[in-house]
Amino acid sequence: MPIIYAAQHAYSGDKTLSMLREEWGVEAADAPGPEVDPGYLQFERITPGNVMAPDHQRRLKDVRGEEKPTGTGRPREQFHDRRGISSRIVFDDEFGDLKSGIEVHDSALELGADVPEALQQTHAGSNGSSGVTLEAASASFIRAVFGALYLYSGAPSMQSFHHAHILSRHLPLHKLFYFRDPTKDLKRLCDRYEFESPVARLISETGRKTKTPVYVVGVYSGKNKLGEDAGSSLNEGRVRAAVQALKSWYLYSPPADQIYLPSKQSQLAKEGKRWKPQMIDAGEIVT
């Protein structure tokens, strides 16, 4: 999941969308103010951290850390419990970050729903505008453009526009992986799917008695080779081969003709095909 969160940030996170706004040539303008010309992004900026706090004794950046996020939608948010991967999947947003300012409808408050006190203070009509950063405003603007394109031009136009500006960027996912103990992780992976225990075997070598030996090691499960890599020692080659085996498993992609995206469901229905969900891994290896 951390790899998925990192990939989502890289493709459609606030920093990426802010760079996209610069590429489009959209400049920023402060608000409130007179009506701006087309091509300017007008928004109210967040209060700088070097301004004086209301007590006129400290600067705002020195007291802002005391504020705790509220309106996150998490249970027991007033206790600030530890955030694990499972809770981030269930309670946080699509990037695994804390939500903020979740609005509770007035009807829910009138019905006496079980709403935490922090959320009751964030119901519609009680929030005041405190400004946003240029990065957040840029990301909101880009998402609004995609939403408007979907609303007025339809899904096919929005999908082609999204592919041209977002999915066309290359992200080397294999560089995001980090395994603390790859040989142990690979063994647990094989045990989970009832494969034979992985065994490292020397495939070839050169320069054993020189200063720069090279050993090519493969990791096998029975007769199936899971991964192969080279190292300057037998142990290094074994570890590198285990890493390659894990990356081959987690970065597996089915053939293009077997991939059915939910966004293409209407097109598949016209062709008489049914959408088939893709295989999802059972989860991370817990060590």
LOPA-759189 format. One record per residue (C-alpha): x, y, z; residue number from 1; residue in three letters. Coordinates in nm, 4 decimals, m for minus. Layout:
BEGIN
+----------+----------+----------+-----+---------+
|       c1 |       c2 |       c3 | num | residuo |
+----------+----------+----------+-----+---------+
|        X |        Y |        Z | NUM |     ALA |
...
+----------+----------+----------+-----+---------+
***
This chain:
BEGIN
+----------+----------+----------+-----+---------+
|       c1 |       c2 |       c3 | num | residuo |
+----------+----------+----------+-----+---------+
|   0.0000 |   0.0000 |   0.0000 |   1 |     MET |
|   0.2781 |   0.2560 |   0.0612 |   2 |     PRO |
|   0.3880 |   0.1955 |  m0.2991 |   3 |     ILE |
|   0.0322 |   0.2574 |  m0.4226 |   4 |     ILE |
|   0.0053 |   0.5751 |  m0.2160 |   5 |     TYR |
|   0.3408 |   0.6978 |  m0.3479 |   6 |     ALA |
|   0.2364 |   0.6234 |  m0.7070 |   7 |     ALA |
|  m0.0931 |   0.8080 |  m0.6614 |   8 |     GLN |
|   0.0926 |   1.1073 |  m0.5203 |   9 |     HIS |
|   0.3327 |   1.0987 |  m0.8152 |  10 |     ALA |
|   0.0570 |   1.0849 |  m1.0753 |  11 |     TYR |
|  m0.2166 |   1.3032 |  m0.9248 |  12 |     SER |
|  m0.0874 |   1.4487 |  m0.5988 |  13 |     GLY |
|  m0.0959 |   1.8186 |  m0.5170 |  14 |     ASP |
|   0.2679 |   1.8763 |  m0.6150 |  15 |     LYS |
|   0.2230 |   1.7076 |  m0.9528 |  16 |     THR |
|  m0.0969 |   1.8978 |  m1.0296 |  17 |     LEU |
|   0.0680 |   2.2230 |  m0.9225 |  18 |     SER |
|   0.3458 |   2.1595 |  m1.1754 |  19 |     MET |
|   0.0794 |   2.0844 |  m1.4362 |  20 |     LEU |
|  m0.0830 |   2.4217 |  m1.3651 |  21 |     ARG |
|   0.2524 |   2.5906 |  m1.4325 |  22 |     GLU |
|   0.2924 |   2.3959 |  m1.7567 |  23 |     GLU |
|  m0.0488 |   2.5179 |  m1.8685 |  24 |     TRP |
|   0.0605 |   2.8770 |  m1.8097 |  25 |     GLY |
|  m0.2034 |   2.9589 |  m1.5470 |  26 |     VAL |
|  m0.0770 |   3.2338 |  m1.3149 |  27 |     GLU |
|  m0.1949 |   3.3000 |  m0.9607 |  28 |     ALA |
|  m0.3795 |   3.6085 |  m0.8361 |  29 |     ALA |
|  m0.4693 |   3.7031 |  m0.4799 |  30 |     ASP |
|  m0.8253 |   3.7265 |  m0.3497 |  31 |     ALA |
|  m1.0310 |   3.9126 |  m0.2440 |  32 |     PRO |
|  m0.9883 |   4.1593 |  m0.5243 |  33 |     GLY |
|  m1.1404 |   4.2851 |  m0.8467 |  34 |     PRO |
|  m1.2360 |   4.0483 |  m1.1245 |  35 |     GLU |
|  m0.9248 |   3.9033 |  m1.2826 |  36 |     VAL |
|  m0.8549 |   3.8333 |  m1.6479 |  37 |     ASP |
|  m0.8933 |   3.4818 |  m1.7900 |  38 |     PRO |
|  m0.5865 |   3.2676 |  m1.7356 |  39 |     GLY |
|  m0.5386 |   3.3647 |  m1.3704 |  40 |     TYR |
|  m0.6110 |   3.1425 |  m1.0718 |  41 |     LEU |
|  m0.7649 |   3.3612 |  m0.8011 |  42 |     GLN |
|  m0.7729 |   3.2334 |  m0.4444 |  43 |     PHE |
|  m0.7259 |   3.3481 |  m0.0872 |  44 |     GLU |
|  m0.3806 |   3.2594 |   0.0360 |  45 |     ARG |
|  m0.3174 |   3.1020 |   0.3732 |  46 |     ILE |
|  m0.1851 |   3.3314 |   0.6421 |  47 |     THR |
|   0.1978 |   3.3374 |   0.6349 |  48 |     PRO |
|   0.3713 |   3.1692 |   0.9242 |  49 |     GLY |
|   0.5828 |   3.4735 |   1.0117 |  50 |     ASN |
|   0.2895 |   3.6998 |   1.1066 |  51 |     VAL |
|   0.2168 |   3.7745 |   1.4714 |  52 |     MET |
|  m0.0255 |   3.5520 |   1.6597 |  53 |     ALA |
|  m0.3357 |   3.7037 |   1.8263 |  54 |     PRO |
|  m0.1481 |   3.7294 |   2.1573 |  55 |     ASP |
|   0.1139 |   3.9565 |   1.9874 |  56 |     HIS |
|   0.3841 |   3.7630 |   2.1733 |  57 |     GLN |
|   0.4708 |   3.4844 |   1.9303 |  58 |     ARG |
|   0.4675 |   3.4303 |   1.5585 |  59 |     ARG |
|   0.2007 |   3.2161 |   1.3997 |  60 |     LEU |
|   0.4505 |   2.9506 |   1.2877 |  61 |     LYS |
|   0.5439 |   2.8938 |   1.6543 |  62 |     ASP |
|   0.1865 |   2.8237 |   1.7692 |  63 |     VAL |
|   0.0451 |   2.6507 |   1.4605 |  64 |     ARG |
|   0.1943 |   2.3204 |   1.5689 |  65 |     GLY |
|  m0.0311 |   2.3207 |   1.8740 |  66 |     GLU |
|  m0.3419 |   2.2922 |   1.6569 |  67 |     GLU |
|  m0.4614 |   1.9342 |   1.6121 |  68 |     LYS |
|  m0.6515 |   1.8274 |   1.2990 |  69 |     PRO |
|  m1.0249 |   1.7896 |   1.3511 |  70 |     THR |
|  m1.3008 |   1.6715 |   1.1261 |  71 |     GLY |
|  m1.0933 |   1.3788 |   0.9979 |  72 |     THR |
|  m1.3799 |   1.1295 |   1.0169 |  73 |     GLY |
|  m1.1700 |   0.8947 |   1.2295 |  74 |     ARG |
|  m1.3124 |   0.7412 |   1.5471 |  75 |     PRO |
|  m1.1464 |   0.8604 |   1.8675 |  76 |     ARG |
|  m0.9726 |   1.1364 |   1.6747 |  77 |     GLU |
|  m0.9434 |   1.3391 |   1.9944 |  78 |     GLN |
|  m0.6933 |   1.0801 |   2.1240 |  79 |     PHE |
|  m0.4765 |   1.0908 |   1.8070 |  80 |     HIS |
|  m0.4246 |   0.7144 |   1.7903 |  81 |     ASP |
|  m0.1460 |   0.5626 |   1.5838 |  82 |     ARG |
|  m0.2233 |   0.5513 |   1.2124 |  83 |     ARG |
|  m0.1406 |   0.2153 |   1.0589 |  84 |     GLY |
|  m0.1782 |   0.1016 |   0.6991 |  85 |     ILE |
|  m0.5144 |  m0.0669 |   0.7652 |  86 |     SER |
|  m0.6674 |   0.2411 |   0.9278 |  87 |     SER |
|  m0.5303 |   0.4651 |   0.6520 |  88 |     ARG |
|  m0.7087 |   0.2487 |   0.3940 |  89 |     ILE |
|  m1.0412 |   0.2625 |   0.5785 |  90 |     VAL |
|  m1.0572 |   0.6135 |   0.7230 |  91 |     PHE |
|  m0.8191 |   0.8387 |   0.5270 |  92 |     ASP |
|  m0.8437 |   0.9795 |   0.1759 |  93 |     ASP |
|  m0.7295 |   0.8204 |  m0.1509 |  94 |     GLU |
|  m0.3697 |   0.9250 |  m0.0809 |  95 |     PHE |
|  m0.3616 |   0.7807 |   0.2705 |  96 |     GLY |
|  m0.3568 |   1.1294 |   0.4249 |  97 |     ASP |
|  m0.5800 |   1.2629 |   0.6995 |  98 |     LEU |
|  m0.9060 |   1.4143 |   0.5872 |  99 |     LYS |
|  m0.9970 |   1.7572 |   0.7198 | 100 |     SER |
|  m1.3103 |   1.9655 |   0.7547 | 101 |     GLY |
|  m1.5600 |   1.6874 |   0.6881 | 102 |     ILE |
|  m1.8989 |   1.8549 |   0.6754 | 103 |     GLU |
|  m2.1887 |   1.7027 |   0.8664 | 104 |     VAL |
|  m2.5301 |   1.7826 |   0.7227 | 105 |     HIS |
|  m2.7695 |   1.9756 |   0.9482 | 106 |     ASP |
|  m3.0312 |   1.6994 |   0.9202 | 107 |     SER |
|  m2.7887 |   1.4526 |   1.0799 | 108 |     ALA |
|  m2.7410 |   1.6860 |   1.3749 | 109 |     LEU |
|  m3.1164 |   1.7384 |   1.4148 | 110 |     GLU |
|  m3.1811 |   1.3640 |   1.4203 | 111 |     LEU |
|  m2.9368 |   1.3295 |   1.7071 | 112 |     GLY |
|  m2.6960 |   1.1121 |   1.5131 | 113 |     ALA |
|  m2.3883 |   0.9839 |   1.6882 | 114 |     ASP |
|  m2.1565 |   1.2549 |   1.5609 | 115 |     VAL |
|  m1.8342 |   1.3457 |   1.7453 | 116 |     PRO |
|  m1.8170 |   1.6932 |   1.8908 | 117 |     GLU |
|  m1.5311 |   1.7926 |   1.6622 | 118 |     ALA |
|  m1.7424 |   1.7061 |   1.3599 | 119 |     LEU |
|  m2.0465 |   1.8908 |   1.4931 | 120 |     GLN |
|  m1.8448 |   2.2100 |   1.4790 | 121 |     GLN |
|  m1.7729 |   2.1562 |   1.1097 | 122 |     THR |
|  m2.1314 |   2.1323 |   0.9820 | 123 |     HIS |
|  m2.2331 |   2.3408 |   0.6823 | 124 |     ALA |
|  m2.2479 |   2.7114 |   0.7481 | 125 |     GLY |
|  m2.0091 |   2.7117 |   1.0438 | 126 |     SER |
|  m1.6780 |   2.6955 |   0.8607 | 127 |     ASN |
|  m1.4843 |   3.0088 |   0.7922 | 128 |     GLY |
|  m1.2477 |   3.0483 |   0.5001 | 129 |     SER |
|  m0.8893 |   3.0454 |   0.6242 | 130 |     SER |
|  m0.7155 |   3.0401 |   0.2880 | 131 |     GLY |
|  m0.5186 |   2.7729 |   0.1075 | 132 |     VAL |
|  m0.1694 |   2.7303 |  m0.0281 | 133 |     THR |
|  m0.0836 |   2.7825 |  m0.3935 | 134 |     LEU |
|  m0.0177 |   2.4104 |  m0.4261 | 135 |     GLU |
|  m0.3613 |   2.3136 |  m0.2901 | 136 |     ALA |
|  m0.5382 |   2.5766 |  m0.5019 | 137 |     ALA |
|  m0.3568 |   2.4566 |  m0.8145 | 138 |     SER |
|  m0.4549 |   2.0953 |  m0.7468 | 139 |     ALA |
|  m0.8176 |   2.1948 |  m0.6896 | 140 |     SER |
|  m0.8160 |   2.3909 |  m1.0158 | 141 |     PHE |
|  m0.6786 |   2.0980 |  m1.2181 | 142 |     ILE |
|  m0.9349 |   1.8583 |  m1.0689 | 143 |     ARG |
|  m1.2113 |   2.1081 |  m1.1456 | 144 |     ALA |
|  m1.0997 |   2.1208 |  m1.5095 | 145 |     VAL |
|  m1.1239 |   1.7428 |  m1.5363 | 146 |     PHE |
|  m1.4644 |   1.7479 |  m1.3676 | 147 |     GLY |
|  m1.5939 |   2.0174 |  m1.6022 | 148 |     ALA |
|  m1.4636 |   1.8275 |  m1.9039 | 149 |     LEU |
|  m1.6431 |   1.5133 |  m1.7860 | 150 |     TYR |
|  m1.9648 |   1.7070 |  m1.7226 | 151 |     LEU |
|  m1.9820 |   1.8932 |  m2.0522 | 152 |     TYR |
|  m1.7906 |   1.6684 |  m2.2957 | 153 |     SER |
|  m1.8492 |   1.3205 |  m2.1594 | 154 |     GLY |
|  m1.6342 |   1.0396 |  m2.0272 | 155 |     ALA |
|  m1.4434 |   0.9560 |  m2.3505 | 156 |     PRO |
|  m1.3136 |   1.3130 |  m2.3892 | 157 |     SER |
|  m1.2165 |   1.3305 |  m2.0235 | 158 |     MET |
|  m1.0382 |   0.9941 |  m2.0388 | 159 |     GLN |
|  m0.8328 |   1.0908 |  m2.3445 | 160 |     SER |
|  m0.7475 |   1.4260 |  m2.1822 | 161 |     PHE |
|  m0.6499 |   1.2486 |  m1.8593 | 162 |     HIS |
|  m0.4305 |   1.0025 |  m2.0469 | 163 |     HIS |
|  m0.2584 |   1.2829 |  m2.2401 | 164 |     ALA |
|  m0.1745 |   1.4931 |  m1.9334 | 165 |     HIS |
|  m0.1530 |   1.2446 |  m1.6424 | 166 |     ILE |
|  m0.1070 |   0.8816 |  m1.7443 | 167 |     LEU |
|   0.1379 |   0.9662 |  m2.0231 | 168 |     SER |
|   0.4013 |   1.0469 |  m1.7585 | 169 |     ARG |
|   0.6439 |   0.7646 |  m1.6850 | 170 |     HIS |
|   0.6853 |   0.6549 |  m1.3248 | 171 |     LEU |
|   0.9562 |   0.3930 |  m1.2495 | 172 |     PRO |
|   0.7622 |   0.1890 |  m0.9957 | 173 |     LEU |
|   1.0448 |  m0.0615 |  m0.9501 | 174 |     HIS |
|   1.2532 |   0.2107 |  m0.7842 | 175 |     LYS |
|   0.9906 |   0.2660 |  m0.5133 | 176 |     LEU |
|   1.0323 |  m0.0786 |  m0.3610 | 177 |     PHE |
|   1.2462 |  m0.1355 |  m0.0546 | 178 |     TYR |
|   1.2787 |  m0.4734 |   0.1171 | 179 |     PHE |
|   1.4493 |  m0.4938 |   0.4539 | 180 |     ARG |
|   1.4891 |  m0.8725 |   0.4431 | 181 |     ASP |
|   1.4001 |  m0.9910 |   0.0904 | 182 |     PRO |
|   1.4927 |  m1.3563 |   0.1424 | 183 |     THR |
|   1.2622 |  m1.3809 |   0.4432 | 184 |     LYS |
|   0.9824 |  m1.1959 |   0.2612 | 185 |     ASP |
|   1.0123 |  m1.4296 |  m0.0371 | 186 |     LEU |
|   0.9901 |  m1.7363 |   0.1860 | 187 |     LYS |
|   0.6753 |  m1.6019 |   0.3534 | 188 |     ARG |
|   0.5264 |  m1.5273 |   0.0123 | 189 |     LEU |
|   0.5888 |  m1.8837 |  m0.1021 | 190 |     CYS |
|   0.4402 |  m2.0220 |   0.2206 | 191 |     ASP |
|   0.1273 |  m1.8104 |   0.1753 | 192 |     ARG |
|   0.0533 |  m1.9539 |  m0.1688 | 193 |     TYR |
|   0.1766 |  m2.3035 |  m0.0777 | 194 |     GLU |
|   0.4728 |  m2.2925 |  m0.3147 | 195 |     PHE |
|   0.7884 |  m2.4888 |  m0.2478 | 196 |     GLU |
|   1.0393 |  m2.3049 |  m0.0312 | 197 |     SER |
|   1.2736 |  m2.0861 |  m0.2387 | 198 |     PRO |
|   1.6263 |  m2.2157 |  m0.2931 | 199 |     VAL |
|   1.9209 |  m2.0077 |  m0.4205 | 200 |     ALA |
|   2.1407 |  m2.1725 |  m0.6824 | 201 |     ARG |
|   2.4576 |  m2.0541 |  m0.8501 | 202 |     LEU |
|   2.4006 |  m2.0227 |  m1.2250 | 203 |     ILE |
|   2.7410 |  m1.8961 |  m1.3370 | 204 |     SER |
|   3.0464 |  m1.7166 |  m1.2053 | 205 |     GLU |
|   3.3600 |  m1.5426 |  m1.3230 | 206 |     THR |
|   3.6714 |  m1.4098 |  m1.1537 | 207 |     GLY |
|   3.6317 |  m1.5990 |  m0.8270 | 208 |     ARG |
|   3.9996 |  m1.5479 |  m0.7339 | 209 |     LYS |
|   4.0195 |  m1.1869 |  m0.8545 | 210 |     THR |
|   3.9311 |  m0.8579 |  m0.6872 | 211 |     LYS |
|   3.6122 |  m0.8228 |  m0.8903 | 212 |     THR |
|   3.4285 |  m1.1549 |  m0.8963 | 213 |     PRO |
|   3.0777 |  m1.1778 |  m1.0403 | 214 |     VAL |
|   2.8289 |  m1.4427 |  m0.9340 | 215 |     TYR |
|   2.4976 |  m1.4955 |  m1.1139 | 216 |     VAL |
|   2.2497 |  m1.6444 |  m0.8674 | 217 |     VAL |
|   1.8954 |  m1.7634 |  m0.9301 | 218 |     GLY |
|   1.6170 |  m1.8268 |  m0.6806 | 219 |     VAL |
|   1.4026 |  m2.1325 |  m0.7558 | 220 |     TYR |
|   1.0795 |  m2.2717 |  m0.6184 | 221 |     SER |
|   1.0925 |  m2.6319 |  m0.7257 | 222 |     GLY |
|   1.1680 |  m2.6249 |  m1.0987 | 223 |     LYS |
|   1.0398 |  m2.2690 |  m1.1460 | 224 |     ASN |
|   1.2914 |  m1.9863 |  m1.1470 | 225 |     LYS |
|   1.1496 |  m1.6903 |  m0.9520 | 226 |     LEU |
|   1.4313 |  m1.4406 |  m0.9965 | 227 |     GLY |
|   1.7893 |  m1.3970 |  m1.1116 | 228 |     GLU |
|   2.0575 |  m1.1342 |  m1.0523 | 229 |     ASP |
|   2.4323 |  m1.0876 |  m1.0183 | 230 |     ALA |
|   2.6469 |  m0.9773 |  m0.7256 | 231 |     GLY |
|   3.0074 |  m0.9451 |  m0.6175 | 232 |     SER |
|   2.9541 |  m1.2204 |  m0.3602 | 233 |     SER |
|   2.7321 |  m1.5238 |  m0.3296 | 234 |     LEU |
|   2.5263 |  m1.3645 |  m0.0539 | 235 |     ASN |
|   2.4792 |  m1.0418 |  m0.2506 | 236 |     GLU |
|   2.3675 |  m1.2366 |  m0.5557 | 237 |     GLY |
|   2.1209 |  m1.4349 |  m0.3441 | 238 |     ARG |
|   1.9698 |  m1.1194 |  m0.1941 | 239 |     VAL |
|   1.9498 |  m0.9434 |  m0.5308 | 240 |     ARG |
|   1.7815 |  m1.2467 |  m0.6863 | 241 |     ALA |
|   1.5246 |  m1.2522 |  m0.4046 | 242 |     ALA |
|   1.4533 |  m0.8819 |  m0.4636 | 243 |     VAL |
|   1.4009 |  m0.9458 |  m0.8347 | 244 |     GLN |
|   1.1630 |  m1.2309 |  m0.7533 | 245 |     ALA |
|   0.9559 |  m1.0085 |  m0.5235 | 246 |     LEU |
|   0.9446 |  m0.7269 |  m0.7791 | 247 |     LYS |
|   0.8385 |  m0.9727 |  m1.0486 | 248 |     SER |
|   0.5478 |  m1.0779 |  m0.8277 | 249 |     TRP |
|   0.4275 |  m0.7348 |  m0.7208 | 250 |     TYR |
|   0.4847 |  m0.5670 |  m1.0596 | 251 |     LEU |
|   0.3104 |  m0.8386 |  m1.2571 | 252 |     TYR |
|   0.0724 |  m0.7077 |  m1.5222 | 253 |     SER |
|  m0.1738 |  m0.9294 |  m1.7121 | 254 |     PRO |
|  m0.1811 |  m0.9218 |  m2.0934 | 255 |     PRO |
|  m0.3402 |  m0.6129 |  m2.2440 | 256 |     ALA |
|  m0.6288 |  m0.8096 |  m2.3946 | 257 |     ASP |
|  m0.7224 |  m0.9404 |  m2.0480 | 258 |     GLN |
|  m0.7423 |  m0.6007 |  m1.8775 | 259 |     ILE |
|  m1.0967 |  m0.4687 |  m1.8387 | 260 |     TYR |
|  m1.1141 |  m0.1249 |  m1.6812 | 261 |     LEU |
|  m1.4338 |  m0.0202 |  m1.4992 | 262 |     PRO |
|  m1.4288 |   0.3051 |  m1.6987 | 263 |     SER |
|  m1.4721 |   0.1034 |  m2.0195 | 264 |     LYS |
|  m1.7723 |  m0.0912 |  m1.8948 | 265 |     GLN |
|  m2.0154 |   0.0852 |  m2.1307 | 266 |     SER |
|  m1.7914 |   0.0102 |  m2.4277 | 267 |     GLN |
|  m1.7630 |  m0.3549 |  m2.3243 | 268 |     LEU |
|  m2.1420 |  m0.3790 |  m2.2947 | 269 |     ALA |
|  m2.1797 |  m0.2635 |  m2.6552 | 270 |     LYS |
|  m1.9349 |  m0.5322 |  m2.7662 | 271 |     GLU |
|  m2.1237 |  m0.7977 |  m2.5720 | 272 |     GLY |
|  m1.8453 |  m0.8474 |  m2.3175 | 273 |     LYS |
|  m1.8746 |  m0.8505 |  m1.9408 | 274 |     ARG |
|  m1.6423 |  m0.6709 |  m1.7048 | 275 |     TRP |
|  m1.4143 |  m0.9049 |  m1.5114 | 276 |     LYS |
|  m1.2413 |  m0.7845 |  m1.1950 | 277 |     PRO |
|  m0.8650 |  m0.8190 |  m1.1925 | 278 |     GLN |
|  m0.6715 |  m1.0365 |  m0.9516 | 279 |     MET |
|  m0.5790 |  m0.8500 |  m0.6339 | 280 |     ILE |
|  m0.2954 |  m0.9705 |  m0.4155 | 281 |     ASP |
|  m0.3783 |  m1.0944 |  m0.0675 | 282 |     ALA |
|  m0.1771 |  m0.8125 |   0.0861 | 283 |     GLY |
|   0.1663 |  m0.7226 |   0.2083 | 284 |     GLU |
|   0.4111 |  m0.9633 |   0.3633 | 285 |     ILE |
|   0.4137 |  m0.9013 |   0.7378 | 286 |     VAL |
|   0.7568 |  m0.9555 |   0.8893 | 287 |     THR |
+----------+----------+----------+-----+---------+
***
